[in-house]
Amino acid sequence: MIDLEETFVYDAITHAYNMAPSNYRNEQHAEGITEMLYGNVDGIMPDEYCLEPEAFVRDWGVEETANMLFRESYTDMSTFHPVPMYAFHDGLVANEKADAVVDRWPDRFRSYAAVDPLRDGWEETLEEQVEAFDPIGVKLYPSHWSADHHEGWSMGDPDVAFPVFEKAIDLGIDLIDIHKAIPFGPVPRGPYHPRDVDVAAESFPDLTFSIVHGGFAFTEETAWQLARFPNVYVNLEGVPPILLGNERRFAEILAELISLLGEDGMDRLFWSSGAMSVHPKPQLEAFRDFEFPDDIRKQTSAMGELPQITDEHKRKILGENYADLIGLDIDDAQSKIADDEFATHRAEDGLADPYSTTDATEEVA
C-alpha cells in the first residue's frame, strides 16, 4: 500500500467557486448548476465531509482551496482552473483567482486560462490571462451562456473551436482541457459527448487534449479515443468520489478506460479531486486502498485479463503522469515546498480536520 505522505500528489483540477446567488447572471441555469454541484457532494460524501447548503453555496476564497488541498489533505501541487461559464457573472471561477494563486503560491500552483469561444472578445481575454499568470493550458466548456440564452458548440467546429486551438499554439500553449460527460445544469446532453474530440485530436496532433470527467459517462467511447489518439488523455475529476459510494462502479469505469490499452492505459490518466467542490482527503484514501475485483479484471477487456492496479500505477495516476506531461521535475518541485507554510503546518500539527482551515464552519455556525 502506498504511503500518501511520501507519494507525490498533483491534483490536476481545482477551483474556488462563486456560487453566491448575487453572482447569478442566467438565474435558471446558474441555480440549476449550483443545485447539481451541491447535490453531487451531499449525496456521496461521508458525513464529516458534508456541508450545509449555506456553507457550500457561497463565494469561496482561493486561500480556502489552498488550505483544503495542502493542510487538510495529502496533496502537494495543483493546477487551478478558472471557469468560463457565464451563467454566472464571473464565469463561476474568476480569472483573477487563477492569477492570485499563482502569484501567492508559485511553487504549489500552476493555472490554466479559460475562455468561451462564442463570447465576444475571447481572443483578448486569452491574451490577458497569458500576460497575467502564464497559464500552462486552456480550459473549455461545450456550453455558451448569455443572460437569457444557452447554446452548445463542438470541438470539431473549424469556425468555433479551431481558432481557439490556433490561438493557443500562437501563445505557446499546447494543452487543452475540455469538460465532457457531465452536463452542467439544465442543458442538452449532446455537446457533452466526447465524440467531437476525435476531430480536434486528429486535426491538431501537436496539441494534447484532456477529457475532463472522462469515463463518468460514455466510458467505452472514451476508451476507444485513448486507444486511437496518443494526444488524448483523461482527467478523472468526478470519478474518484464514486469510490466513496460505490467502489465496484469505480472499478468498472477504471477498467473500461484501460480496457483497450491494458497497463499502458494507466499512463494516460490524471488525478483530480475537484476541490474545493469535493474534499480531496477521503478520495485519496479510498484510491490508496483500491484494488480491482478479479471478475472485473477478467470480464472487462476483450483482449485478455487486465492487470491488477499496483502501487506504481497509483503513483503514476496521482502525480507522475501529469508531471511528465507538463515537464515538472518532481524532486525539484518537492524541494521547493518542503519548508513552506503548508509543509510547516503539517509537520507541526498533522493534517487539519476537514474544513477547519476554511470559512465553511463559520458559515454553518
KOLDONU-856183 format. One line per field, with one value per residue (C-alpha): residue number from 1; chain; residue in three letters; x, y, z. Coordinates in Angstrom, 3 decimals, always signed. Layout:
num = c(NUM_...)
cadena = c(A_...)
residuo = c(ALA_...)
east = c(X_...)
north = c(Y_...)
up = c(Z_...)
% end
This chain:
num = c(1_2_3_4_5_6_7_8_9_10_11_12_13_14_15_16_17_18_19_20_21_22_23_24_25_26_27_28_29_30_31_32_33_34_35_36_37_38_39_40_41_42_43_44_45_46_47_48_49_50_51_52_53_54_55_56_57_58_59_60_61_62_63_64_65_66_67_68_69_70_71_72_73_74_75_76_77_78_79_80_81_82_83_84_85_86_87_88_89_90_91_92_93_94_95_96_97_98_99_100_101_102_103_104_105_106_107_108_109_110_111_112_113_114_115_116_117_118_119_120_121_122_123_124_125_126_127_128_129_130_131_132_133_134_135_136_137_138_139_140_141_142_143_144_145_146_147_148_149_150_151_152_153_154_155_156_157_158_159_160_161_162_163_164_165_166_167_168_169_170_171_172_173_174_175_176_177_178_179_180_181_182_183_184_185_186_187_188_189_190_191_192_193_194_195_196_197_198_199_200_201_202_203_204_205_206_207_208_209_210_211_212_213_214_215_216_217_218_219_220_221_222_223_224_225_226_227_228_229_230_231_232_233_234_235_236_237_238_239_240_241_242_243_244_245_246_247_248_249_250_251_252_253_254_255_256_257_258_259_260_261_262_263_264_265_266_267_268_269_270_271_272_273_274_275_276_277_278_279_280_281_282_283_284_285_286_287_288_289_290_291_292_293_294_295_296_297_298_299_300_301_302_303_304_305_306_307_308_309_310_311_312_313_314_315_316_317_318_319_320_321_322_323_324_325_326_327_328_329_330_331_332_333_334_335_336_337_338_339_340_341_342_343_344_345_346_347_348_349_350_351_352_353_354_355_356_357_358_359_360_361_362_363_364_365)
cadena = c(A_A_A_A_A_A_A_A_A_A_A_A_A_A_A_A_A_A_A_A_A_A_A_A_A_A_A_A_A_A_A_A_A_A_A_A_A_A_A_A_A_A_A_A_A_A_A_A_A_A_A_A_A_A_A_A_A_A_A_A_A_A_A_A_A_A_A_A_A_A_A_A_A_A_A_A_A_A_A_A_A_A_A_A_A_A_A_A_A_A_A_A_A_A_A_A_A_A_A_A_A_A_A_A_A_A_A_A_A_A_A_A_A_A_A_A_A_A_A_A_A_A_A_A_A_A_A_A_A_A_A_A_A_A_A_A_A_A_A_A_A_A_A_A_A_A_A_A_A_A_A_A_A_A_A_A_A_A_A_A_A_A_A_A_A_A_A_A_A_A_A_A_A_A_A_A_A_A_A_A_A_A_A_A_A_A_A_A_A_A_A_A_A_A_A_A_A_A_A_A_A_A_A_A_A_A_A_A_A_A_A_A_A_A_A_A_A_A_A_A_A_A_A_A_A_A_A_A_A_A_A_A_A_A_A_A_A_A_A_A_A_A_A_A_A_A_A_A_A_A_A_A_A_A_A_A_A_A_A_A_A_A_A_A_A_A_A_A_A_A_A_A_A_A_A_A_A_A_A_A_A_A_A_A_A_A_A_A_A_A_A_A_A_A_A_A_A_A_A_A_A_A_A_A_A_A_A_A_A_A_A_A_A_A_A_A_A_A_A_A_A_A_A_A_A_A_A_A_A_A_A_A_A_A_A_A_A_A_A_A_A_A_A_A_A_A_A_A_A_A_A_A_A_A_A_A_A_A_A_A_A_A_A_A_A)
residuo = c(MET_ILE_ASP_LEU_GLU_GLU_THR_PHE_VAL_TYR_ASP_ALA_ILE_THR_HIS_ALA_TYR_ASN_MET_ALA_PRO_SER_ASN_TYR_ARG_ASN_GLU_GLN_HIS_ALA_GLU_GLY_ILE_THR_GLU_MET_LEU_TYR_GLY_ASN_VAL_ASP_GLY_ILE_MET_PRO_ASP_GLU_TYR_CYS_LEU_GLU_PRO_GLU_ALA_PHE_VAL_ARG_ASP_TRP_GLY_VAL_GLU_GLU_THR_ALA_ASN_MET_LEU_PHE_ARG_GLU_SER_TYR_THR_ASP_MET_SER_THR_PHE_HIS_PRO_VAL_PRO_MET_TYR_ALA_PHE_HIS_ASP_GLY_LEU_VAL_ALA_ASN_GLU_LYS_ALA_ASP_ALA_VAL_VAL_ASP_ARG_TRP_PRO_ASP_ARG_PHE_ARG_SER_TYR_ALA_ALA_VAL_ASP_PRO_LEU_ARG_ASP_GLY_TRP_GLU_GLU_THR_LEU_GLU_GLU_GLN_VAL_GLU_ALA_PHE_ASP_PRO_ILE_GLY_VAL_LYS_LEU_TYR_PRO_SER_HIS_TRP_SER_ALA_ASP_HIS_HIS_GLU_GLY_TRP_SER_MET_GLY_ASP_PRO_ASP_VAL_ALA_PHE_PRO_VAL_PHE_GLU_LYS_ALA_ILE_ASP_LEU_GLY_ILE_ASP_LEU_ILE_ASP_ILE_HIS_LYS_ALA_ILE_PRO_PHE_GLY_PRO_VAL_PRO_ARG_GLY_PRO_TYR_HIS_PRO_ARG_ASP_VAL_ASP_VAL_ALA_ALA_GLU_SER_PHE_PRO_ASP_LEU_THR_PHE_SER_ILE_VAL_HIS_GLY_GLY_PHE_ALA_PHE_THR_GLU_GLU_THR_ALA_TRP_GLN_LEU_ALA_ARG_PHE_PRO_ASN_VAL_TYR_VAL_ASN_LEU_GLU_GLY_VAL_PRO_PRO_ILE_LEU_LEU_GLY_ASN_GLU_ARG_ARG_PHE_ALA_GLU_ILE_LEU_ALA_GLU_LEU_ILE_SER_LEU_LEU_GLY_GLU_ASP_GLY_MET_ASP_ARG_LEU_PHE_TRP_SER_SER_GLY_ALA_MET_SER_VAL_HIS_PRO_LYS_PRO_GLN_LEU_GLU_ALA_PHE_ARG_ASP_PHE_GLU_PHE_PRO_ASP_ASP_ILE_ARG_LYS_GLN_THR_SER_ALA_MET_GLY_GLU_LEU_PRO_GLN_ILE_THR_ASP_GLU_HIS_LYS_ARG_LYS_ILE_LEU_GLY_GLU_ASN_TYR_ALA_ASP_LEU_ILE_GLY_LEU_ASP_ILE_ASP_ASP_ALA_GLN_SER_LYS_ILE_ALA_ASP_ASP_GLU_PHE_ALA_THR_HIS_ARG_ALA_GLU_ASP_GLY_LEU_ALA_ASP_PRO_TYR_SER_THR_THR_ASP_ALA_THR_GLU_GLU_VAL_ALA)
east = c(+0.000_+1.361_+2.100_+0.243_+2.612_+5.510_+3.713_+3.827_+0.195_-0.615_-4.294_-4.848_-8.056_-9.093_-11.338_-12.728_-16.363_-18.507_-21.973_-23.459_-26.906_-25.654_-23.300_-26.178_-26.390_-28.700_-30.734_-32.375_-29.117_-26.914_-29.351_-29.523_-25.739_-25.426_-28.021_-26.248_-22.860_-24.235_-26.359_-23.444_-21.335_-24.109_-25.215_-21.882_-19.506_-19.148_-21.000_-17.885_-17.226_-20.749_-21.639_-24.909_-26.139_-25.261_-21.679_-21.296_-23.307_-21.203_-18.115_-15.101_-11.722_-8.523_-6.908_-9.671_-8.930_-5.193_-5.685_-8.074_-5.522_-2.269_-3.242_-6.293_-5.131_-2.015_-1.906_+1.446_+0.646_-2.345_-3.449_-6.075_-8.775_-10.800_-14.188_-15.829_-19.452_-21.195_-24.456_-22.515_-21.282_-17.656_-17.848_-18.181_-14.407_-12.976_-9.768_-8.439_-8.489_-6.136_-3.839_-3.974_-2.979_-0.028_+1.167_+0.852_+1.939_+4.017_+5.604_+2.256_+0.046_+0.018_-3.019_-4.997_-6.611_-10.318_-12.358_-15.789_-15.203_-18.726_-18.228_-17.158_-13.563_-12.368_-9.053_-8.238_-9.370_-6.957_-4.104_-4.775_-4.608_-1.375_+0.123_-1.183_-0.308_+1.378_-1.147_+0.040_-3.192_-6.651_-9.877_-13.043_-16.694_-19.001_-21.645_-22.160_-24.431_-25.795_-28.189_-31.155_-29.746_-27.721_-26.180_-23.632_-20.657_-18.348_-14.625_-14.669_-16.101_-13.488_-15.163_-15.583_-13.058_-10.160_-9.413_-9.003_-6.525_-4.614_-4.529_-3.274_-0.453_+0.439_+0.680_+2.913_+0.208_-0.131_-2.611_-6.388_-8.811_-12.438_-15.253_-17.260_-19.505_-21.348_-23.895_-23.721_-27.211_-30.435_-28.775_-28.887_-26.522_-25.275_-22.345_-21.068_-20.441_-16.683_-17.069_-16.047_-12.638_-11.791_-11.803_-9.780_-7.167_-6.786_-6.628_-4.154_-1.756_+0.742_-1.790_-2.627_-6.326_-7.509_-11.100_-12.273_-14.598_-13.590_-15.310_-18.045_-20.283_-19.550_-16.812_-16.394_-16.168_-13.529_-11.516_-11.501_-10.244_-7.336_-6.531_-6.643_-5.160_-1.822_-2.513_-5.709_-5.671_-8.335_-8.662_-10.520_-12.221_-15.620_-14.772_-12.820_-15.752_-17.640_-15.220_-16.861_-20.333_-19.889_-16.393_-17.465_-18.806_-15.500_-13.688_-15.900_-15.192_-11.428_-11.259_-13.253_-10.973_-7.884_-9.665_-8.069_-4.604_-4.132_-1.320_-0.313_-3.694_-2.623_-0.148_-2.947_-4.935_-4.644_-5.777_-8.195_-10.289_-12.350_-11.584_-12.984_-16.258_-15.329_-12.911_-9.712_-8.742_-11.332_-10.902_-7.146_-7.511_-10.082_-7.878_-4.874_-6.816_-8.454_-7.960_-9.799_-12.163_-10.937_-14.131_-13.929_-10.304_-11.288_-14.535_-13.976_-11.421_-11.919_-8.122_-7.428_-7.282_-6.491_-3.597_-4.258_-3.621_-0.299_+1.366_+3.398_+0.206_-1.277_+1.800_+1.600_-2.068_-1.684_+1.083_+3.780_+1.751_+0.784_+4.264_+5.656_+3.128_+3.854_+7.617_+7.720_+10.748_+9.188_+12.312_+12.840_+9.171_+9.209_+12.334_+10.708_+7.701_+9.493_+9.596_+6.753_+3.788_+1.719_+4.551_+5.272_+1.653_+1.510_+4.846_+3.775_+0.095_-0.506_-3.443_-6.044_-9.649_-11.996_-12.957_-11.286_-8.973_-11.818_-14.736_-17.217_-17.558_-18.141_-20.954_-22.623_-22.218)
north = c(+0.000_+3.415_+5.976_+9.146_+11.211_+10.031_+9.937_+12.974_+14.016_+16.502_+17.486_+18.405_+20.453_+22.559_+25.606_+28.271_+28.596_+31.676_+30.149_+33.108_+33.992_+37.535_+36.014_+34.506_+36.041_+33.497_+32.614_+29.447_+27.859_+29.182_+27.929_+24.524_+24.265_+25.206_+22.664_+19.989_+20.802_+20.708_+17.610_+15.605_+16.270_+15.880_+12.596_+10.780_+12.133_+10.752_+12.787_+14.567_+15.867_+17.146_+20.814_+22.569_+24.490_+27.889_+26.725_+25.428_+27.822_+30.969_+32.675_+30.537_+32.196_+30.876_+30.526_+28.106_+25.933_+26.045_+25.109_+22.287_+20.822_+21.336_+21.432_+19.142_+16.533_+14.855_+16.960_+18.514_+20.602_+21.545_+23.169_+25.811_+26.292_+29.444_+28.672_+30.383_+29.536_+32.848_+31.750_+33.384_+36.967_+35.998_+32.636_+30.731_+30.917_+34.316_+34.607_+36.835_+33.886_+31.930_+34.935_+35.158_+31.556_+31.564_+34.889_+33.894_+30.229_+29.772_+26.552_+24.977_+26.019_+26.140_+27.598_+27.248_+30.027_+29.762_+31.153_+30.797_+30.785_+32.070_+35.077_+38.327_+39.232_+35.758_+36.312_+39.379_+37.565_+34.724_+37.128_+38.941_+35.705_+34.667_+38.021_+37.917_+34.406_+32.399_+29.530_+26.047_+25.185_+26.329_+25.111_+24.937_+24.072_+22.962_+25.489_+29.200_+31.246_+34.734_+36.303_+34.556_+32.003_+28.787_+27.017_+24.272_+24.079_+21.382_+20.735_+19.732_+23.022_+24.718_+28.100_+27.992_+25.614_+25.616_+29.337_+28.701_+25.903_+28.020_+30.960_+28.711_+27.471_+31.054_+31.863_+28.882_+26.709_+23.053_+21.682_+21.835_+20.568_+20.101_+19.419_+16.397_+13.601_+15.630_+18.143_+21.349_+22.240_+22.047_+21.855_+19.361_+16.460_+16.251_+18.714_+16.837_+13.644_+13.318_+12.268_+15.707_+15.375_+12.910_+15.705_+18.045_+15.408_+14.346_+17.918_+19.169_+16.291_+18.616_+19.600_+17.446_+17.112_+16.117_+14.891_+16.180_+13.795_+11.174_+7.882_+9.279_+8.727_+7.476_+5.292_+2.886_+5.741_+7.428_+4.205_+3.997_+7.588_+6.745_+3.774_+5.709_+9.093_+9.320_+13.005_+12.299_+11.845_+11.520_+13.764_+11.737_+14.670_+13.494_+9.784_+9.243_+10.320_+7.304_+5.223_+6.620_+5.433_+2.534_+1.077_-1.546_+1.098_+2.969_-0.284_-0.827_+2.683_+2.492_-0.975_+0.143_+3.157_+0.918_-1.998_-1.432_-0.327_-2.521_-1.426_+1.353_+2.947_+3.766_+6.274_+8.315_+9.100_+12.156_+12.512_+15.271_+15.677_+18.645_+20.550_+22.768_+21.286_+17.835_+17.352_+15.645_+13.643_+10.813_+10.367_+9.953_+7.473_+5.417_+5.318_+4.312_+1.268_+0.379_-2.879_-4.294_-7.163_-10.255_-10.695_-7.157_-7.691_-10.884_-9.739_-6.123_-6.415_-8.409_-8.662_-10.732_-10.207_-6.681_-6.148_-5.548_-1.939_-1.618_+0.983_+2.036_+2.598_+4.637_+6.821_+7.477_+8.449_+10.524_+12.713_+11.259_+11.212_+14.854_+15.921_+14.213_+15.966_+19.474_+18.920_+19.157_+17.731_+16.086_+16.114_+19.804_+20.571_+18.727_+20.538_+23.928_+23.184_+21.246_+24.169_+26.420_+27.497_+24.411_+21.958_+23.694_+23.389_+19.711_+18.950_+20.634_+19.647_+16.853_+17.080_+19.606_+18.497_+18.719_+22.337_+23.585_+25.836_+27.270_+29.591_+26.738_+26.058_+29.755_+29.735_+26.800_+28.384)
up = c(+0.000_-0.926_+1.757_+0.799_+2.920_+0.763_-2.600_-4.880_-5.365_-8.090_-8.288_-11.933_-11.496_-8.531_-8.218_-5.902_-6.986_-6.567_-6.226_-4.344_-5.762_-6.318_-8.938_-10.956_-14.430_-16.039_-12.973_-14.308_-15.377_-12.570_-9.957_-11.656_-11.809_-8.143_-7.075_-9.107_-7.557_-4.029_-4.622_-6.006_-2.922_-0.375_-1.895_-1.894_+0.755_+4.301_+6.918_+8.202_+4.684_+4.009_+4.403_+4.994_+1.924_+3.381_+3.987_+0.451_-1.727_-1.476_-2.852_-1.930_-1.487_-3.017_+0.412_+1.377_-1.637_-0.930_+2.720_+1.867_-0.536_+1.303_+5.003_+5.089_+2.566_+1.221_-1.965_-2.923_-6.003_-8.111_-11.349_-10.653_-13.282_-13.835_-15.399_-18.413_-17.543_-17.959_-16.477_-13.621_-13.842_-13.218_-15.009_-11.686_-11.085_-11.979_-13.969_-11.193_-8.801_-11.068_-11.153_-7.360_-6.604_-8.989_-7.646_-3.995_-4.135_-7.321_-6.056_-5.210_-8.120_-11.872_-13.650_-16.847_-18.806_-19.602_-22.491_-24.067_-27.851_-28.537_-26.278_-27.911_-27.164_-26.186_-28.003_-25.914_-22.764_-23.501_-24.206_-20.930_-18.965_-20.657_-19.760_-16.180_-14.988_-17.782_-17.983_-18.921_-20.737_-21.809_-20.179_-22.294_-21.686_-24.514_-23.463_-24.009_-21.768_-22.011_-19.527_-21.137_-23.570_-23.800_-26.755_-27.194_-29.531_-30.896_-30.514_-34.172_-35.432_-37.676_-37.210_-33.418_-31.838_-34.281_-33.856_-30.110_-30.742_-33.252_-30.854_-28.057_-30.285_-31.219_-27.494_-26.765_-25.132_-26.097_-23.513_-23.986_-21.335_-22.356_-19.890_-21.059_-19.740_-17.058_-18.425_-16.426_-15.366_-17.403_-20.829_-23.746_-23.266_-26.863_-26.622_-23.563_-25.550_-26.243_-29.890_-31.168_-29.504_-32.312_-34.888_-32.680_-31.838_-35.460_-36.767_-34.138_-33.423_-31.725_-29.066_-26.061_-25.279_-21.815_-21.486_-18.116_-16.244_-18.807_-18.129_-15.888_-18.909_-22.442_-20.964_-23.879_-26.396_-24.239_-24.033_-27.823_-28.002_-25.710_-27.908_-31.194_-30.328_-28.484_-27.786_-25.809_-22.029_-19.338_-16.318_-13.701_-11.950_-10.729_-10.943_-7.661_-5.446_-6.801_-4.720_-1.607_-2.519_-4.933_-5.181_-7.696_-10.081_-9.858_-10.678_-13.729_-15.031_-14.484_-16.026_-19.072_-19.585_-19.822_-21.498_-24.912_-23.787_-20.745_-18.461_-20.873_-20.241_-16.696_-18.184_-19.750_-16.605_-14.338_-10.742_-9.803_-6.684_-7.889_-4.687_-3.307_-4.515_-3.207_-0.319_-1.528_+1.568_+1.540_-2.214_-1.846_+0.994_-0.911_-4.016_-1.897_-0.695_-4.025_-5.923_-8.938_-8.153_-10.006_-12.010_-13.391_-14.462_-16.259_-17.864_-18.920_-21.719_-24.907_-25.148_-22.064_-18.340_-17.196_-14.794_-11.130_-10.195_-8.400_-6.199_-9.249_-11.247_-8.419_-8.159_-11.886_-11.764_-8.601_-9.952_-12.144_-15.374_-15.104_-14.055_-17.152_-19.363_-18.096_-17.789_-13.995_-12.181_-9.122_-6.964_-7.654_-7.023_-3.694_-2.565_-3.202_-0.988_+1.752_+4.198_+3.051_+5.177_+4.353_+4.997_+8.295_+9.448_+8.526_+10.183_+13.426_+13.620_+11.113_+8.737_+9.803_+10.298_+7.307_+6.542_+9.726_+7.695_+5.584_+6.315_+5.944_+9.668_+10.309_+7.747_+9.490_+12.914)
% end
